Amino acid sequence: MSENGKKRAVVDKVTDGIVSGIISGRFQPGSKLPTEVELCREYEAGRNSVREAVKKLEANGVVYIKRADGTFVSESYNQKLLDPMLYQIILRKNSWKDFVQLRAVIEIVTLNVILEKELEQKKIQKLYEIQEKMQIVLNEPKPDPDKIMEADTEFHTGIAELSENPQIVTITEYITRLTVPSRLEAIRKVIEKGEVEHFAELHRQILEVISKREKDKIVRTVTDHYVYWNGEKI
């Protein structure tokens, strides 16, 4: 292994060790990490490797540095935490069908979470209002794919928000960003084939599952909902 490769392995060892410590609870949110010297000793690493590992974790929002005080574990959510994962997914160039499956799984779980809650009627009503806006866009003489995409995004974001779980909302937003090209292409084909009403109906079915609390219909409804995006109807 080259010298650069050896150094990278050591940096990764330190990084993974600190992250594992956070996951296990050894390092609590807001707590101070061991000193640079202590980290060098624990991971059998040089100072430069430890410093690079800490800088990497800081850049990703896992830790923050207080000059003269030390390095601390972040105690609040930072969107930078997900940025490396997003970039890794982009570099792998996964099939868009992988994202269909991923988003479907997340939406199934989200709907299950939602139906475990006592939802306020006004929150459900907001989702109906979003769906009505989508219907107006779909009913235009020449439906605009970008407007439909915007309405569809708002609809699914609204579903995620009903979960009242910030992690679900954030993951939904990331998947939405990653899937824009394939979703837009699917919407164009829906318009070309004159199936905008069926597209709207699929959204109404999700609303019915929520409003009627039909937990037994979640999987089938979500599976049907992705019929255009996964290519079964295109």
Buried (B, 14 or more C-beta within 10 A) or exposed (E): EEEEEEBBEBBEBBBEBBBEBBEEEEBEEEEBBBEBEEBBEBBEBBEEBBBBBBBBBBEBBBBBBEEEEEBBBBEEEEEEEBBBEBEEBEEEEEEBEEBBEBBBEBBBBBBEBBBEEEBEEEBBEBBBEBBEBBBEBBEEEEBBBEBBBBBBBBBBBBBBBBBEBEEBBBBBBBBBEBBEEBBBBBBBBBBEEEBBEBBBEBBEBBBEBBBEEBEEBBEEBBEBBBBBBBBEBB
